[in-house]
Amino acid sequence: MPTLLRGLWQHAPYFHDGSAETLEKVVELYNLWFELDLTQEAQAELV
């Protein structure tokens, strides 16, 4: 089954307005906006 996330890292910037230049920034912003309380290590593992 194909995944929509394959190659995602090659298509920066992210969000409709291009406000996140890296996947690290995307994870950082989601962690903030949705109060996920992810550690730096957990955020790095997602990227």
mmCIF file of the N, C-alpha and C atoms, coordinates in Angstrom:
data_MODEL
# 
_entry.id   MODEL 
# 
loop_
_atom_site.group_PDB 
_atom_site.id 
_atom_site.type_symbol 
_atom_site.label_atom_id 
_atom_site.label_alt_id 
_atom_site.label_comp_id 
_atom_site.label_asym_id 
_atom_site.label_entity_id 
_atom_site.label_seq_id 
_atom_site.pdbx_PDB_ins_code 
_atom_site.Cartn_x 
_atom_site.Cartn_y 
_atom_site.Cartn_z 
_atom_site.occupancy 
_atom_site.B_iso_or_equiv 
_atom_site.pdbx_formal_charge 
_atom_site.auth_seq_id 
_atom_site.auth_comp_id 
_atom_site.auth_asym_id 
_atom_site.auth_atom_id 
_atom_site.pdbx_PDB_model_num 
ATOM 1   N N  . MET A 1 1  ? 0.840  -1.170 0.000  1.00 0.00 ? 1  MET A N  1 
ATOM 2   C CA . MET A 1 1  ? 0.000  0.000  0.000  1.00 0.00 ? 1  MET A CA 1 
ATOM 3   C C  . MET A 1 1  ? 0.892  1.243  0.000  1.00 0.00 ? 1  MET A C  1 
ATOM 4   N N  . PRO A 1 2  ? 0.727  2.143  -0.944 1.00 0.00 ? 2  PRO A N  1 
ATOM 5   C CA . PRO A 1 2  ? 1.558  3.345  -0.993 1.00 0.00 ? 2  PRO A CA 1 
ATOM 6   C C  . PRO A 1 2  ? 1.242  4.290  0.163  1.00 0.00 ? 2  PRO A C  1 
ATOM 7   N N  . THR A 1 3  ? 2.216  5.076  0.509  1.00 0.00 ? 3  THR A N  1 
ATOM 8   C CA . THR A 1 3  ? 2.032  6.039  1.593  1.00 0.00 ? 3  THR A CA 1 
ATOM 9   C C  . THR A 1 3  ? 2.104  7.470  1.055  1.00 0.00 ? 3  THR A C  1 
ATOM 10  N N  . LEU A 1 4  ? 1.290  8.331  1.588  1.00 0.00 ? 4  LEU A N  1 
ATOM 11  C CA . LEU A 1 4  ? 1.294  9.738  1.184  1.00 0.00 ? 4  LEU A CA 1 
ATOM 12  C C  . LEU A 1 4  ? 2.494  10.492 1.741  1.00 0.00 ? 4  LEU A C  1 
ATOM 13  N N  . LEU A 1 5  ? 3.171  9.892  2.731  1.00 0.00 ? 5  LEU A N  1 
ATOM 14  C CA . LEU A 1 5  ? 4.287  10.579 3.368  1.00 0.00 ? 5  LEU A CA 1 
ATOM 15  C C  . LEU A 1 5  ? 5.620  10.302 2.682  1.00 0.00 ? 5  LEU A C  1 
ATOM 16  N N  . ARG A 1 6  ? 5.654  9.331  1.784  1.00 0.00 ? 6  ARG A N  1 
ATOM 17  C CA . ARG A 1 6  ? 6.901  8.993  1.102  1.00 0.00 ? 6  ARG A CA 1 
ATOM 18  C C  . ARG A 1 6  ? 7.398  10.210 0.317  1.00 0.00 ? 6  ARG A C  1 
ATOM 19  N N  . GLY A 1 7  ? 8.652  10.587 0.580  1.00 0.00 ? 7  GLY A N  1 
ATOM 20  C CA . GLY A 1 7  ? 9.257  11.710 -0.126 1.00 0.00 ? 7  GLY A CA 1 
ATOM 21  C C  . GLY A 1 7  ? 8.810  13.081 0.354  1.00 0.00 ? 7  GLY A C  1 
ATOM 22  N N  . LEU A 1 8  ? 8.037  13.118 1.426  1.00 0.00 ? 8  LEU A N  1 
ATOM 23  C CA . LEU A 1 8  ? 7.523  14.393 1.930  1.00 0.00 ? 8  LEU A CA 1 
ATOM 24  C C  . LEU A 1 8  ? 8.636  15.393 2.222  1.00 0.00 ? 8  LEU A C  1 
ATOM 25  N N  . TRP A 1 9  ? 9.753  14.904 2.747  1.00 0.00 ? 9  TRP A N  1 
ATOM 26  C CA . TRP A 1 9  ? 10.861 15.784 3.115  1.00 0.00 ? 9  TRP A CA 1 
ATOM 27  C C  . TRP A 1 9  ? 11.403 16.560 1.919  1.00 0.00 ? 9  TRP A C  1 
ATOM 28  N N  . GLN A 1 10 ? 11.131 16.106 0.720  1.00 0.00 ? 10 GLN A N  1 
ATOM 29  C CA . GLN A 1 10 ? 11.644 16.762 -0.480 1.00 0.00 ? 10 GLN A CA 1 
ATOM 30  C C  . GLN A 1 10 ? 10.765 17.918 -0.956 1.00 0.00 ? 10 GLN A C  1 
ATOM 31  N N  . HIS A 1 11 ? 9.664  18.174 -0.270 1.00 0.00 ? 11 HIS A N  1 
ATOM 32  C CA . HIS A 1 11 ? 8.692  19.135 -0.783 1.00 0.00 ? 11 HIS A CA 1 
ATOM 33  C C  . HIS A 1 11 ? 8.438  20.318 0.148  1.00 0.00 ? 11 HIS A C  1 
ATOM 34  N N  . ALA A 1 12 ? 9.505  20.858 0.713  1.00 0.00 ? 12 ALA A N  1 
ATOM 35  C CA . ALA A 1 12 ? 9.373  22.038 1.564  1.00 0.00 ? 12 ALA A CA 1 
ATOM 36  C C  . ALA A 1 12 ? 9.085  23.250 0.685  1.00 0.00 ? 12 ALA A C  1 
ATOM 37  N N  . PRO A 1 13 ? 8.536  24.305 1.201  1.00 0.00 ? 13 PRO A N  1 
ATOM 38  C CA . PRO A 1 13 ? 8.072  24.512 2.567  1.00 0.00 ? 13 PRO A CA 1 
ATOM 39  C C  . PRO A 1 13 ? 6.717  23.847 2.808  1.00 0.00 ? 13 PRO A C  1 
ATOM 40  N N  . TYR A 1 14 ? 6.331  23.826 4.064  1.00 0.00 ? 14 TYR A N  1 
ATOM 41  C CA . TYR A 1 14 ? 5.127  23.124 4.484  1.00 0.00 ? 14 TYR A CA 1 
ATOM 42  C C  . TYR A 1 14 ? 4.055  24.092 4.981  1.00 0.00 ? 14 TYR A C  1 
ATOM 43  N N  . PHE A 1 15 ? 2.852  23.627 5.065  1.00 0.00 ? 15 PHE A N  1 
ATOM 44  C CA . PHE A 1 15 ? 1.636  24.365 5.403  1.00 0.00 ? 15 PHE A CA 1 
ATOM 45  C C  . PHE A 1 15 ? 1.195  25.200 4.201  1.00 0.00 ? 15 PHE A C  1 
ATOM 46  N N  . HIS A 1 16 ? -0.035 25.605 4.222  1.00 0.00 ? 16 HIS A N  1 
ATOM 47  C CA . HIS A 1 16 ? -0.608 26.305 3.068  1.00 0.00 ? 16 HIS A CA 1 
ATOM 48  C C  . HIS A 1 16 ? 0.110  27.613 2.749  1.00 0.00 ? 16 HIS A C  1 
ATOM 49  N N  . ASP A 1 17 ? 0.725  28.199 3.771  1.00 0.00 ? 17 ASP A N  1 
ATOM 50  C CA . ASP A 1 17 ? 1.387  29.488 3.570  1.00 0.00 ? 17 ASP A CA 1 
ATOM 51  C C  . ASP A 1 17 ? 2.910  29.384 3.544  1.00 0.00 ? 17 ASP A C  1 
ATOM 52  N N  . GLY A 1 18 ? 3.423  28.155 3.570  1.00 0.00 ? 18 GLY A N  1 
ATOM 53  C CA . GLY A 1 18 ? 4.869  27.960 3.535  1.00 0.00 ? 18 GLY A CA 1 
ATOM 54  C C  . GLY A 1 18 ? 5.586  28.404 4.792  1.00 0.00 ? 18 GLY A C  1 
ATOM 55  N N  . SER A 1 19 ? 4.880  28.472 5.903  1.00 0.00 ? 19 SER A N  1 
ATOM 56  C CA . SER A 1 19 ? 5.454  29.020 7.129  1.00 0.00 ? 19 SER A CA 1 
ATOM 57  C C  . SER A 1 19 ? 6.422  28.089 7.846  1.00 0.00 ? 19 SER A C  1 
ATOM 58  N N  . ALA A 1 20 ? 6.460  26.820 7.491  1.00 0.00 ? 20 ALA A N  1 
ATOM 59  C CA . ALA A 1 20 ? 7.416  25.889 8.094  1.00 0.00 ? 20 ALA A CA 1 
ATOM 60  C C  . ALA A 1 20 ? 8.381  25.428 7.009  1.00 0.00 ? 20 ALA A C  1 
ATOM 61  N N  . GLU A 1 21 ? 9.641  25.766 7.188  1.00 0.00 ? 21 GLU A N  1 
ATOM 62  C CA . GLU A 1 21 ? 10.630 25.442 6.166  1.00 0.00 ? 21 GLU A CA 1 
ATOM 63  C C  . GLU A 1 21 ? 11.191 24.033 6.297  1.00 0.00 ? 21 GLU A C  1 
ATOM 64  N N  . THR A 1 22 ? 10.994 23.398 7.460  1.00 0.00 ? 22 THR A N  1 
ATOM 65  C CA . THR A 1 22 ? 11.523 22.053 7.678  1.00 0.00 ? 22 THR A CA 1 
ATOM 66  C C  . THR A 1 22 ? 10.472 21.186 8.359  1.00 0.00 ? 22 THR A C  1 
ATOM 67  N N  . LEU A 1 23 ? 10.664 19.869 8.274  1.00 0.00 ? 23 LEU A N  1 
ATOM 68  C CA . LEU A 1 23 ? 9.760  18.962 8.988  1.00 0.00 ? 23 LEU A CA 1 
ATOM 69  C C  . LEU A 1 23 ? 9.941  19.102 10.498 1.00 0.00 ? 23 LEU A C  1 
ATOM 70  N N  . GLU A 1 24 ? 11.153 19.439 10.925 1.00 0.00 ? 24 GLU A N  1 
ATOM 71  C CA . GLU A 1 24 ? 11.380 19.682 12.346 1.00 0.00 ? 24 GLU A CA 1 
ATOM 72  C C  . GLU A 1 24 ? 10.491 20.817 12.845 1.00 0.00 ? 24 GLU A C  1 
ATOM 73  N N  . LYS A 1 25 ? 10.367 21.870 12.048 1.00 0.00 ? 25 LYS A N  1 
ATOM 74  C CA . LYS A 1 25 ? 9.523  23.012 12.416 1.00 0.00 ? 25 LYS A CA 1 
ATOM 75  C C  . LYS A 1 25 ? 8.050  22.618 12.437 1.00 0.00 ? 25 LYS A C  1 
ATOM 76  N N  . VAL A 1 26 ? 7.630  21.767 11.497 1.00 0.00 ? 26 VAL A N  1 
ATOM 77  C CA . VAL A 1 26 ? 6.246  21.280 11.481 1.00 0.00 ? 26 VAL A CA 1 
ATOM 78  C C  . VAL A 1 26 ? 5.933  20.562 12.791 1.00 0.00 ? 26 VAL A C  1 
ATOM 79  N N  . VAL A 1 27 ? 6.806  19.654 13.194 1.00 0.00 ? 27 VAL A N  1 
ATOM 80  C CA . VAL A 1 27 ? 6.585  18.897 14.428 1.00 0.00 ? 27 VAL A CA 1 
ATOM 81  C C  . VAL A 1 27 ? 6.609  19.830 15.632 1.00 0.00 ? 27 VAL A C  1 
ATOM 82  N N  . GLU A 1 28 ? 7.541  20.767 15.646 1.00 0.00 ? 28 GLU A N  1 
ATOM 83  C CA . GLU A 1 28 ? 7.625  21.738 16.740 1.00 0.00 ? 28 GLU A CA 1 
ATOM 84  C C  . GLU A 1 28 ? 6.328  22.539 16.870 1.00 0.00 ? 28 GLU A C  1 
ATOM 85  N N  . LEU A 1 29 ? 5.788  23.002 15.749 1.00 0.00 ? 29 LEU A N  1 
ATOM 86  C CA . LEU A 1 29 ? 4.563  23.800 15.781 1.00 0.00 ? 29 LEU A CA 1 
ATOM 87  C C  . LEU A 1 29 ? 3.353  22.976 16.214 1.00 0.00 ? 29 LEU A C  1 
ATOM 88  N N  . TYR A 1 30 ? 3.229  21.756 15.693 1.00 0.00 ? 30 TYR A N  1 
ATOM 89  C CA . TYR A 1 30 ? 2.121  20.900 16.121 1.00 0.00 ? 30 TYR A CA 1 
ATOM 90  C C  . TYR A 1 30 ? 2.215  20.599 17.612 1.00 0.00 ? 30 TYR A C  1 
ATOM 91  N N  . ASN A 1 31 ? 3.421  20.378 18.105 1.00 0.00 ? 31 ASN A N  1 
ATOM 92  C CA . ASN A 1 31 ? 3.619  20.129 19.525 1.00 0.00 ? 31 ASN A CA 1 
ATOM 93  C C  . ASN A 1 31 ? 3.136  21.320 20.350 1.00 0.00 ? 31 ASN A C  1 
ATOM 94  N N  . LEU A 1 32 ? 3.404  22.509 19.872 1.00 0.00 ? 32 LEU A N  1 
ATOM 95  C CA . LEU A 1 32 ? 2.978  23.728 20.561 1.00 0.00 ? 32 LEU A CA 1 
ATOM 96  C C  . LEU A 1 32 ? 1.471  23.937 20.445 1.00 0.00 ? 32 LEU A C  1 
ATOM 97  N N  . TRP A 1 33 ? 0.949  23.914 19.219 1.00 0.00 ? 33 TRP A N  1 
ATOM 98  C CA . TRP A 1 33 ? -0.461 24.216 18.975 1.00 0.00 ? 33 TRP A CA 1 
ATOM 99  C C  . TRP A 1 33 ? -1.411 23.236 19.646 1.00 0.00 ? 33 TRP A C  1 
ATOM 100 N N  . PHE A 1 34 ? -1.053 21.963 19.639 1.00 0.00 ? 34 PHE A N  1 
ATOM 101 C CA . PHE A 1 34 ? -1.949 20.935 20.173 1.00 0.00 ? 34 PHE A CA 1 
ATOM 102 C C  . PHE A 1 34 ? -1.536 20.459 21.557 1.00 0.00 ? 34 PHE A C  1 
ATOM 103 N N  . GLU A 1 35 ? -0.583 21.172 22.173 1.00 0.00 ? 35 GLU A N  1 
ATOM 104 C CA . GLU A 1 35 ? -0.126 20.884 23.533 1.00 0.00 ? 35 GLU A CA 1 
ATOM 105 C C  . GLU A 1 35 ? 0.153  19.398 23.714 1.00 0.00 ? 35 GLU A C  1 
ATOM 106 N N  . LEU A 1 36 ? 0.996  18.851 22.845 1.00 0.00 ? 36 LEU A N  1 
ATOM 107 C CA . LEU A 1 36 ? 1.296  17.424 22.858 1.00 0.00 ? 36 LEU A CA 1 
ATOM 108 C C  . LEU A 1 36 ? 2.326  17.036 23.913 1.00 0.00 ? 36 LEU A C  1 
ATOM 109 N N  . ASP A 1 37 ? 3.079  18.002 24.398 1.00 0.00 ? 37 ASP A N  1 
ATOM 110 C CA . ASP A 1 37 ? 4.118  17.757 25.406 1.00 0.00 ? 37 ASP A CA 1 
ATOM 111 C C  . ASP A 1 37 ? 5.139  16.718 24.964 1.00 0.00 ? 37 ASP A C  1 
ATOM 112 N N  . LEU A 1 38 ? 5.512  16.752 23.692 1.00 0.00 ? 38 LEU A N  1 
ATOM 113 C CA . LEU A 1 38 ? 6.536  15.842 23.195 1.00 0.00 ? 38 LEU A CA 1 
ATOM 114 C C  . LEU A 1 38 ? 7.911  16.337 23.621 1.00 0.00 ? 38 LEU A C  1 
ATOM 115 N N  . THR A 1 39 ? 8.760  15.414 24.042 1.00 0.00 ? 39 THR A N  1 
ATOM 116 C CA . THR A 1 39 ? 10.142 15.778 24.361 1.00 0.00 ? 39 THR A CA 1 
ATOM 117 C C  . THR A 1 39 ? 10.887 16.062 23.062 1.00 0.00 ? 39 THR A C  1 
ATOM 118 N N  . GLN A 1 40 ? 12.055 16.673 23.186 1.00 0.00 ? 40 GLN A N  1 
ATOM 119 C CA . GLN A 1 40 ? 12.888 16.916 22.009 1.00 0.00 ? 40 GLN A CA 1 
ATOM 120 C C  . GLN A 1 40 ? 13.231 15.593 21.319 1.00 0.00 ? 40 GLN A C  1 
ATOM 121 N N  . GLU A 1 41 ? 13.488 14.569 22.120 1.00 0.00 ? 41 GLU A N  1 
ATOM 122 C CA . GLU A 1 41 ? 13.811 13.246 21.567 1.00 0.00 ? 41 GLU A CA 1 
ATOM 123 C C  . GLU A 1 41 ? 12.628 12.678 20.787 1.00 0.00 ? 41 GLU A C  1 
ATOM 124 N N  . ALA A 1 42 ? 11.437 12.785 21.340 1.00 0.00 ? 42 ALA A N  1 
ATOM 125 C CA . ALA A 1 42 ? 10.241 12.279 20.660 1.00 0.00 ? 42 ALA A CA 1 
ATOM 126 C C  . ALA A 1 42 ? 9.986  13.041 19.360 1.00 0.00 ? 42 ALA A C  1 
ATOM 127 N N  . GLN A 1 43 ? 10.201 14.351 19.391 1.00 0.00 ? 43 GLN A N  1 
ATOM 128 C CA . GLN A 1 43 ? 10.023 15.147 18.181 1.00 0.00 ? 43 GLN A CA 1 
ATOM 129 C C  . GLN A 1 43 ? 11.023 14.718 17.109 1.00 0.00 ? 43 GLN A C  1 
ATOM 130 N N  . ALA A 1 44 ? 12.261 14.488 17.509 1.00 0.00 ? 44 ALA A N  1 
ATOM 131 C CA . ALA A 1 44 ? 13.296 14.066 16.564 1.00 0.00 ? 44 ALA A CA 1 
ATOM 132 C C  . ALA A 1 44 ? 12.961 12.706 15.957 1.00 0.00 ? 44 ALA A C  1 
ATOM 133 N N  . GLU A 1 45 ? 12.386 11.811 16.745 1.00 0.00 ? 45 GLU A N  1 
ATOM 134 C CA . GLU A 1 45 ? 12.017 10.487 16.243 1.00 0.00 ? 45 GLU A CA 1 
ATOM 135 C C  . GLU A 1 45 ? 10.910 10.572 15.193 1.00 0.00 ? 45 GLU A C  1 
ATOM 136 N N  . LEU A 1 46 ? 10.049 11.556 15.294 1.00 0.00 ? 46 LEU A N  1 
ATOM 137 C CA . LEU A 1 46 ? 8.975  11.719 14.316 1.00 0.00 ? 46 LEU A CA 1 
ATOM 138 C C  . LEU A 1 46 ? 9.491  12.195 12.966 1.00 0.00 ? 46 LEU A C  1 
ATOM 139 N N  . VAL A 1 47 ? 10.589 12.904 12.994 1.00 0.00 ? 47 VAL A N  1 
ATOM 140 C CA . VAL A 1 47 ? 11.154 13.434 11.755 1.00 0.00 ? 47 VAL A CA 1 
ATOM 141 C C  . VAL A 1 47 ? 12.073 12.403 11.151 1.00 0.00 ? 47 VAL A C  1 
# 
